[in-house]
Amino acid sequence: MKKNKQVCIANIGKPRGLKGEFFLNSFCSPKENILNYIDDIFIDNENKLSIEYIKKINSKFLAKLKNIDSVDEIKEYTNIKLYISSENLPELKSEEVYWHDLKGMIVIGLNKNEILGEVKELNNFGANDCLIVKPTPDSVDEKERLIPFIKEKFIDSIDKKERVLKVYWQSDY
């Protein structure tokens, strides 16, 4: 059973035209999956958005909110993050994991079996996905680390139940 939490799937980009349209920046993979959630998007638990449409134009998405009909109105929403409930995400195979599930996991370096920190964020810097690991009170030191998310090379195992990620990484890297 999934724990119900908010998952950021997009943000509102810059306005386009004069009638309240905006560019939508999808964080889904593939990006087109944003189209599956058009009826489920909200800003926070209290503010469900009524999206009139989302259209793919070349490699970008153009969207419009219902009852927002001017560039001045939509400008107020620029850069706002859009969420869905984790209940709306498809089930994964046992070896797969959503990025949002990695956040908050304790990272243990297997070379010396030491706590390196906690996953605070994930980013894709072009070549590969990267874990941003911040120190915790139990960490071996106070360093922030960037660890490539490459299974078998750097990632040994992910224990979703215990919330532990074991990596081939040393504290002095």
For each residue, the residues with C-beta under 8 A, 3 or more apart:
1:
2: 86 87 89
3: 86
4: 85 86 87
5: 85 86 100
6: 42 44 45 83 84 85 86
7: 83 84 85 86 89 98 100
8: 11 27 81 82 83 100
9: 26 27 28 34 37 41 82 83 84
10: 24 25 26 27 28 34 41 81 82
11: 8 24 25 27 79 80 81 82
12: 22 24 25 63 74 77 78 79 80 82
13: 22 23 24 25 78 79
14: 22 23 78
15: 20 21 22 71 74 75 78
16: 21 22 23 62
17: 21 71
18: 70 71
19: 64 69 70 71
20: 15 64 65 68 69 70 71 73 74
21: 15 16 17 62 63 64 74
22: 12 13 14 15 16 62 63 64 74 77 78
23: 13 14 16 60 61 62 63
24: 10 11 12 13 34 54 61 62 63 82
25: 10 11 12 13 61
26: 9 10 31 32 33 34 61
27: 8 9 10 11
28: 9 10 31 32 33 34 37
29: 33
30: 33
31: 26 28 34 61
32: 26 28 35 56
33: 26 28 29 30 36 37
34: 9 10 24 26 28 31 37 38 54 61
35: 32 38 54 56
36: 33
37: 9 28 33 34 40 41 84 88
38: 34 35 41 51 53 54
39: 51
40: 37 84 85 88
41: 9 10 37 38 48 49 51 82 83 84
42: 6 45 47 48 49 82 83 84
43: 47 49 80 81 82 83
44: 6 47 83
45: 6 42
46:
47: 42 43 44
48: 41 42
49: 41 42 43 65 82
50: 65 66 67
51: 38 39 41 54 63 64 65 66
52: 63 64 65 66
53: 38 63 64
54: 24 34 35 38 51 61 62 63
55: 61 62 63
56: 32 35 60 61 62
57: 60 61 62
58:
59:
60: 23 56 57
61: 23 24 25 26 31 34 54 55 56 57
62: 16 21 22 23 24 54 55 56 57
63: 12 21 22 23 24 51 52 53 54 55
64: 19 20 21 22 51 52 53 68
65: 20 49 50 51 52 68 74 77
66: 50 51 52
67: 50
68: 20 64 65 73 74 77
69: 19 20 73
70: 18 19 20 73 74
71: 15 17 18 19 20 74 75
72: 75 76
73: 20 68 69 70 76
74: 12 15 20 21 22 65 68 70 71 77 78
75: 15 71 72 78
76: 72 73
77: 12 22 65 68 74 80
78: 12 13 14 15 22 74 75
79: 11 12 13
80: 11 12 43 77
81: 8 10 11 43
82: 8 9 10 11 12 24 41 42 43 49
83: 6 7 8 9 41 42 43 44
84: 6 7 9 37 40 41 42 88 89
85: 4 5 6 7 40 88
86: 2 3 4 5 6 7 89 98 100
87: 2 4
88: 37 40 84 85
89: 2 7 84 86 98
90:
91:
92: 96 97 98
93: 96
94:
95:
96: 92 93
97: 92 101 102 158 160
98: 7 86 89 92 101 102
99: 102 103 122 129
100: 5 7 8 86 103
101: 97 98 105 160
102: 97 98 99 105 119 122 131 158 165
103: 99 100 119 120 121 122
104: 118 119 163
105: 101 102 118 119 158 163 164 165
106: 115 117 118 136 163 164 165
107: 115 116 117 118 119 131 133 145 147 164 165 166 167 169
108: 113 114 115 116 164 165 166 167
109: 112 113 114 115 116 140 167 168 169 170 171
110: 113 156 166 167 168 169
111: 168 169 170
112: 109 140 170 171
113: 108 109 110
114: 108 109 140 171
115: 106 107 108 109 136 138 139 140
116: 107 108 109 133 139 140 145 147 167 169 171
117: 106 107 133 134 135 136 139 143 144 145
118: 104 105 106 107 133 134 135 136
119: 102 103 104 105 107 122 131 132 133 165
120: 103 132 133 134
121: 103 131 132
122: 99 102 103 119 129 130 131 132 149
123: 129 130 132
124: 128 129 130
125: 128 130
126:
127: 148
128: 124 125 148 149 150
129: 99 122 123 124 148 149
130: 122 123 124 125 146 147 148 149
131: 102 107 119 121 122 145 146 147 148 149 165
132: 119 120 121 122 123 144 145 146
133: 107 116 117 118 119 120 144 145 146 147
134: 117 118 120 144
135: 117 118 139 141 142 143 144
136: 106 115 117 118 139
137:
138: 115
139: 115 116 117 135 136 142 143
140: 109 112 114 115 116 171
141: 135 171
142: 135 139
143: 117 135 139 171
144: 117 132 133 134 135
145: 107 116 117 131 132 133 169 173
146: 130 131 132 133
147: 107 116 130 131 133 154 167 169
148: 127 128 129 130 131 153 154
149: 122 128 129 130 131 154 155
150: 128 153 154 155
151: 154 155
152: 155 156
153: 148 150 168
154: 147 148 149 150 151 167 168 169
155: 149 150 151 152 158 165 166 167 168
156: 110 152 166 167 168
157: 165 166
158: 97 102 105 155 164 165 166
159: 162 163 164 165 166
160: 97 101 163
161:
162: 159
163: 104 105 106 159 160
164: 105 106 107 108 158 159
165: 102 105 106 107 108 119 131 155 157 158 159
166: 107 108 110 155 156 157 158 159
167: 107 108 109 110 116 147 154 155 156
168: 109 110 111 153 154 155 156
169: 107 109 110 111 116 145 147 154 173
170: 109 111 112 173
171: 109 112 114 116 140 141 143
172:
173: 145 169 170
